[in-house]
C-alpha cells in the first residue's frame, strides 16, 4: 500500500495514510457535503481560526472527524444566534478544557418556546370562511409576511398558524367591523412597540442580573446557574406587561368613552382606581351648577371634554381670588385718599379665561359685572 490510498466510502471518500496509523480523513469536497457547509465557507473558517488547519499529505489537504464535528457545532451555534466572534471564543474555551454542555444548556433554556401555544394548520377555504367568506389573497400574502401564517411546503392552499390566539383575535376584530388592512397595520405598529419592550427588558436584566456570566464563557456550573435564573425571570416580562396593560386600559377606556360621549356619559366613576382629577376638600359637597351650553362647548373645544370640570373650577377660583384682591386694593386706596371711584376708572381685570368675567366700579362705587 502506498503512503496515501483513497478508499471510497458511502459517507465520503476516506483517506488512509501511513502517518495517521489508520485514522480516516476527508477531502474538502467530502467534508463540505457531509457538513452542509460550502467549500468556500470551510476555507474562511480555517482562515479565521474557527476550524483547525487540515493535515497535509502530499498535495492533498486531509480533514478528519474533528473538523466535521466542529463544523456541525458552528452551524448549531449560528442557528442559536451567536456571532462568529462569540463562537470563536466559545470554541477556544472548549479547546482549553471548558465544556460546552452547560453553555448549550443555557442557550437551550433561552431558545425554549416563550408560549405554551401549539401551532395548528388551516386550509385556505377555512381561512376565507373565518373572515366572512370573501377571498382576499392580498391579505393572505400580508399575513404570510407578518408571520401570522406560514406556508406549508408542497401545497398552496394550506397554512400553519404559529399563534392560533393571534389569528382568533384578527377574526374577532374583523367580525366586529375592522377592515383587514387596519388589522394588519395595527399589528405592525403593535409588534414594533412590543419588540422595543422586549429589548428593554433584555437590556435591563443583562445589566443587573447576568453581567458576571457574560464576561467570559461560563463554566458548566455557572451556565447551569444562569439557566435557572432564566427560568425564574422568564414569566416576569409577560406578567409585567399584562399588569401594566390592564392598568392602562382601565384608565384610558373610561377617559376614551367620556371624551366621545361627552355629557351623555354617566357621572358614576368606573370600577377600580380612576385617573387623577381635581378633588374637592372632604368637608365640601359637590353642587351641580347649570351653565350655558355654549360656554361648556367653548371650554370643551379649548381643553377637551375630560378637563372641562377642572378648567371651570380653576377659572372660578381665579375669579374669586381676583375679586378678593380688588377688594383689598380698594380698601387700601380708600384709606389713603387715593380712590379713583369718582372717575369711573377700572379697578379690576378679567381673568383671561374667555368666560367674560371681570369687575368694573361705576361712578357711585358699586361693583358691576361686565
C-alpha positions as CSV (number, residue, x, y, z in Angstrom):
1,X,0.0,0.0,0.0
2,X,1.3,3.4,-0.9
3,X,1.7,6.2,1.6
4,X,-1.7,7.5,0.7
5,X,-4.6,5.4,-0.5
6,X,-8.1,6.8,-1.4
7,X,-10.9,4.4,-0.5
8,X,-14.5,5.1,-1.5
9,X,-17.0,5.1,1.4
10,X,-20.7,5.7,1.4
11,X,-20.3,8.6,3.8
12,X,-17.5,10.3,1.8
13,X,-14.1,9.5,0.3
14,X,-11.9,8.4,3.2
15,X,-8.1,8.8,3.2
16,X,-5.9,6.2,4.9
17,X,-2.3,7.2,5.4
18,X,0.7,5.6,7.0
19,X,1.3,8.7,9.1
20,X,-2.1,8.7,10.8
21,X,-1.9,5.0,11.7
22,X,-5.2,4.1,10.1
23,X,-7.1,7.2,11.1
24,X,-9.6,8.3,8.5
25,X,-9.8,11.6,6.6
26,X,-11.9,13.6,4.2
27,X,-11.2,15.7,1.2
28,X,-12.6,19.2,1.5
29,X,-15.4,18.4,-1.1
30,X,-16.5,15.4,1.0
31,X,-16.4,17.4,4.2
32,X,-18.5,20.1,2.6
33,X,-21.1,17.6,1.5
34,X,-21.3,15.8,4.9
35,X,-21.4,19.0,6.9
36,X,-23.7,21.0,4.6
37,X,-21.1,23.8,4.6
38,X,-19.7,25.2,1.3
39,X,-16.1,24.7,0.4
40,X,-15.6,28.5,0.4
41,X,-17.0,28.7,4.0
42,X,-14.8,25.9,5.2
43,X,-11.8,27.7,4.0
44,X,-13.0,31.0,5.5
45,X,-13.5,29.3,8.9
46,X,-10.0,27.9,8.7
47,X,-8.5,31.3,7.9
48,X,-10.4,32.9,10.8
49,X,-9.2,30.3,13.3
50,X,-12.6,28.7,13.8
51,X,-11.5,25.5,12.2
52,X,-8.1,23.8,12.8
53,X,-5.9,23.6,9.7
54,X,-6.1,20.3,7.9
55,X,-3.2,17.9,7.7
56,X,-1.2,18.0,4.5
57,X,-0.5,14.7,2.8
58,X,1.4,15.2,-0.4
59,X,-0.6,17.6,-2.4
60,X,-3.9,16.9,-0.6
61,X,-5.4,18.6,2.5
62,X,-6.9,16.0,4.7
63,X,-9.7,16.7,7.2
64,X,-11.0,14.3,9.9
65,X,-14.0,13.8,12.1
66,X,-12.8,16.5,14.4
67,X,-13.3,19.0,11.6
68,X,-16.7,17.6,10.8
69,X,-17.9,17.8,14.4
70,X,-16.5,21.4,14.7
71,X,-18.5,22.4,11.6
72,X,-21.7,20.9,13.0
73,X,-21.1,22.7,16.3
74,X,-20.5,26.1,14.5
75,X,-23.7,25.6,12.5
76,X,-25.7,24.8,15.7
77,X,-24.4,28.0,17.4
78,X,-25.1,30.1,14.4
79,X,-28.7,28.9,14.4
80,X,-29.0,29.9,18.0
81,X,-28.0,33.5,17.1
82,X,-24.3,33.5,18.1
83,X,-21.9,35.6,16.0
84,X,-18.8,34.1,14.6
85,X,-16.7,36.2,17.1
86,X,-18.7,34.7,20.0
87,X,-18.4,31.2,18.5
88,X,-14.6,31.6,18.2
89,X,-14.4,32.4,22.0
90,X,-16.7,29.5,22.9
91,X,-14.7,27.1,20.8
92,X,-11.4,28.4,22.3
93,X,-12.8,27.7,25.8
94,X,-13.9,24.3,24.6
95,X,-10.4,23.5,23.3
96,X,-8.9,24.7,26.6
97,X,-11.0,22.2,28.6
98,X,-14.1,24.2,29.4
99,X,-17.1,22.1,28.4
100,X,-19.8,23.5,26.1
101,X,-22.6,21.3,27.7
102,X,-23.5,24.0,30.2
103,X,-23.4,26.8,27.7
104,X,-25.6,24.9,25.2
105,X,-28.0,24.0,28.1
106,X,-28.2,27.8,28.8
107,X,-28.9,28.5,25.2
108,X,-31.4,25.8,25.1
109,X,-33.3,27.3,28.0
110,X,-33.3,30.7,26.3
111,X,-34.4,29.1,23.0
112,X,-37.3,27.2,24.7
113,X,-40.7,28.4,23.5
114,X,-41.9,31.5,25.3
115,X,-45.5,30.5,24.9
116,X,-47.5,27.3,25.5
117,X,-49.4,27.7,22.3
118,X,-49.2,24.8,19.8
119,X,-49.2,25.6,16.0
120,X,-52.2,24.4,14.0
121,X,-52.9,24.0,10.3
122,X,-55.7,25.7,8.4
123,X,-56.8,25.4,4.8
124,X,-57.5,28.3,2.6
125,X,-61.2,27.6,2.3
126,X,-61.5,27.5,6.1
127,X,-59.5,30.7,6.4
128,X,-61.7,32.5,3.9
129,X,-64.8,31.4,5.7
130,X,-63.4,32.6,9.1
131,X,-63.1,36.1,7.6
132,X,-66.6,36.4,6.2
133,X,-66.3,34.3,3.0
134,X,-64.6,37.0,0.9
135,X,-61.4,35.8,-0.7
136,X,-58.7,38.4,-0.2
137,X,-55.4,36.9,-1.4
138,X,-53.5,40.2,-0.8
139,X,-54.5,39.9,2.9
140,X,-53.2,36.3,2.9
141,X,-49.9,37.5,1.4
142,X,-49.6,40.2,4.1
143,X,-50.4,37.6,6.8
144,X,-47.6,35.4,5.4
145,X,-45.2,38.4,5.5
146,X,-46.1,39.1,9.1
147,X,-45.7,35.5,10.2
148,X,-49.3,35.2,11.2
149,X,-49.5,32.4,8.6
150,X,-46.6,30.2,7.4
151,X,-46.6,28.4,4.1
152,X,-46.7,24.6,4.1
153,X,-44.2,23.0,1.7
154,X,-45.8,21.3,-1.2
155,X,-49.2,23.0,-1.1
156,X,-50.7,26.4,-2.0
157,X,-53.9,26.1,0.0
158,X,-52.8,25.1,3.4
159,X,-51.0,27.1,6.1
160,X,-49.5,26.7,9.5
161,X,-50.7,29.1,12.2
162,X,-47.9,29.7,14.8
163,X,-50.2,31.5,17.2
164,X,-53.9,30.4,17.0
165,X,-54.7,33.1,19.6
166,X,-53.4,35.9,17.4
167,X,-55.4,34.6,14.4
168,X,-58.5,34.4,16.6
169,X,-58.1,38.0,17.6
170,X,-57.9,39.0,14.0
171,X,-61.1,37.0,13.2
172,X,-63.0,38.7,16.1
173,X,-61.8,42.2,15.1
174,X,-62.9,41.6,11.5
175,X,-66.3,40.2,12.6
176,X,-66.7,43.4,14.7
177,X,-66.2,45.5,11.6
178,X,-62.5,46.3,11.4
179,X,-61.1,46.0,7.9
180,X,-58.3,43.5,7.3
181,X,-55.9,46.3,6.2
182,X,-56.5,48.1,9.5
183,X,-55.9,44.9,11.5
184,X,-52.5,44.2,9.8
185,X,-51.5,47.8,10.1
186,X,-52.3,47.8,13.8
187,X,-50.4,44.5,14.2
188,X,-47.3,46.0,12.6
189,X,-47.4,49.0,14.9
190,X,-48.0,46.8,18.0
191,X,-45.2,44.4,17.1
192,X,-42.7,47.3,16.9
193,X,-43.8,48.5,20.3
194,X,-43.7,45.0,21.9
195,X,-40.3,44.3,20.4
196,X,-39.0,47.5,21.9
197,X,-40.4,46.4,25.3
198,X,-38.7,43.0,25.0
199,X,-35.4,44.6,24.0
200,X,-35.5,47.0,27.0
201,X,-36.3,44.0,29.4
202,X,-33.3,42.1,28.0
203,X,-31.1,45.1,28.4
204,X,-32.3,45.6,31.9
205,X,-31.7,42.0,33.0
206,X,-28.4,41.9,31.2
207,X,-27.2,45.0,33.0
208,X,-28.3,43.9,36.5
209,X,-28.6,40.1,36.6
210,X,-26.3,38.5,34.0
211,X,-23.1,40.5,33.7
212,X,-20.9,38.0,35.6
213,X,-22.0,35.3,33.2
214,X,-21.1,37.2,30.1
215,X,-17.6,38.5,30.9
216,X,-16.2,35.1,29.6
217,X,-17.5,31.8,28.5
218,X,-19.2,30.4,31.7
219,X,-18.3,27.1,33.3
220,X,-20.8,24.3,33.4
221,X,-21.8,25.3,36.9
222,X,-22.2,29.0,36.0
223,X,-24.1,28.2,32.9
224,X,-26.5,26.0,35.0
225,X,-27.0,28.8,37.5
226,X,-27.7,31.3,34.6
227,X,-30.2,28.8,33.1
228,X,-32.0,28.6,36.4
229,X,-32.2,32.4,36.5
230,X,-33.6,32.5,33.0
231,X,-36.3,30.0,34.2
232,X,-37.2,32.3,37.1
233,X,-37.2,35.5,35.1
234,X,-38.9,34.1,32.0
235,X,-42.5,34.8,33.2
236,X,-41.8,38.2,34.7
237,X,-41.8,40.1,31.4
238,X,-45.3,38.7,30.5
239,X,-46.6,39.4,34.0
240,X,-45.4,43.0,33.9
241,X,-46.9,43.7,30.5
242,X,-50.2,42.1,31.5
243,X,-50.4,44.2,34.7
244,X,-49.5,47.5,33.0
245,X,-51.8,46.9,30.1
246,X,-54.7,46.2,32.4
247,X,-54.0,49.4,34.3
248,X,-53.7,51.5,31.2
249,X,-56.9,50.0,29.7
250,X,-58.8,50.7,32.9
251,X,-57.8,54.3,32.9
252,X,-57.8,55.1,29.2
253,X,-61.0,53.2,28.3
254,X,-63.0,55.4,30.8
255,X,-61.4,58.5,29.5
256,X,-62.0,57.5,25.9
257,X,-65.7,56.8,26.4
258,X,-66.2,60.2,28.2
259,X,-64.3,62.0,25.5
260,X,-66.6,60.6,22.8
261,X,-69.9,60.6,24.7
262,X,-69.4,63.9,26.5
263,X,-72.4,64.9,28.7
264,X,-74.2,61.7,27.8
265,X,-71.6,59.7,29.8
266,X,-72.8,58.7,33.4
267,X,-71.3,60.5,36.3
268,X,-70.6,57.4,38.3
269,X,-66.9,56.6,38.3
270,X,-65.6,53.4,36.7
271,X,-64.7,50.4,38.9
272,X,-61.1,50.5,40.3
273,X,-58.7,53.4,40.6
274,X,-59.5,56.3,38.2
275,X,-57.3,58.9,36.6
276,X,-56.3,61.7,38.9
277,X,-58.8,64.5,38.9
278,X,-59.3,67.7,40.9
279,X,-60.8,66.6,44.3
280,X,-62.9,68.9,46.5
281,X,-61.9,69.1,50.1
282,X,-63.5,66.4,52.3
283,X,-65.8,68.9,54.0
284,X,-67.2,70.2,50.7
285,X,-70.2,68.6,49.0
286,X,-70.1,68.9,45.1
287,X,-73.0,71.1,43.8
288,X,-74.4,71.0,40.3
289,X,-74.4,74.4,38.7
290,X,-76.3,74.9,35.4
291,X,-74.0,76.5,32.8
292,X,-74.9,77.8,29.3
293,X,-74.4,75.1,26.7
294,X,-72.3,77.5,24.6
295,X,-69.9,78.1,27.5
296,X,-69.5,74.3,28.1
297,X,-68.9,73.8,24.3
298,X,-66.3,76.5,24.2
299,X,-64.4,75.2,27.1
300,X,-64.6,71.6,25.7
301,X,-63.2,72.8,22.5
302,X,-60.4,74.6,24.3
303,X,-59.3,71.9,26.8
304,X,-61.0,68.7,25.8
305,X,-64.1,67.0,27.4
306,X,-62.1,65.3,30.2
307,X,-60.7,68.6,31.5
308,X,-63.9,70.7,31.4
309,X,-64.8,70.3,35.2
310,X,-61.3,71.1,36.3
311,X,-60.9,74.1,34.0
312,X,-64.2,75.7,35.1
313,X,-63.3,75.1,38.7
314,X,-59.9,76.7,38.2
315,X,-61.4,79.6,36.4
316,X,-63.9,80.2,39.1
317,X,-61.1,80.0,41.8
318,X,-59.1,82.5,39.8
319,X,-62.0,84.9,39.5
320,X,-62.8,84.7,43.2
321,X,-59.1,85.4,44.0
322,X,-59.1,88.4,41.6
323,X,-62.2,89.9,43.2
324,X,-60.7,89.4,46.7
325,X,-57.5,91.2,45.6
326,X,-59.7,94.0,44.1
327,X,-61.5,94.4,47.4
328,X,-58.2,94.5,49.4
329,X,-56.8,97.0,46.9
330,X,-59.9,99.2,47.1
331,X,-59.8,99.2,50.9
332,X,-56.2,100.4,50.9
333,X,-56.9,103.1,48.3
334,X,-59.8,104.4,50.4
335,X,-57.6,104.6,53.5
336,X,-55.0,106.9,51.8
337,X,-57.5,109.0,49.9
338,X,-56.3,107.9,46.5
339,X,-59.5,106.2,45.4
340,X,-60.5,107.0,41.8
341,X,-64.1,105.7,42.1
342,X,-65.4,109.1,41.1
343,X,-63.6,108.9,37.7
344,X,-65.1,105.5,36.9
345,X,-61.6,104.0,36.1
346,X,-61.4,100.3,36.0
347,X,-60.2,98.8,39.3
348,X,-60.3,95.1,38.4
349,X,-59.2,93.0,35.5
350,X,-60.7,90.0,33.7
351,X,-59.3,86.5,34.4
352,X,-58.3,85.8,30.8
353,X,-60.3,82.6,30.8
354,X,-62.6,83.6,28.0
355,X,-65.7,83.5,30.3
356,X,-66.3,87.2,30.1
357,X,-66.0,87.8,33.8
358,X,-64.4,90.8,35.4
359,X,-65.3,93.7,37.6
360,X,-65.7,97.4,37.0
361,X,-66.7,100.1,39.5
362,X,-69.3,102.6,38.4
363,X,-69.5,106.3,39.4
364,X,-71.2,105.6,42.7
365,X,-68.7,102.9,43.8
366,X,-70.8,99.8,43.2
367,X,-69.3,96.6,41.6
368,X,-70.9,95.7,38.4
369,X,-70.3,92.6,36.3
370,X,-69.1,93.1,32.8
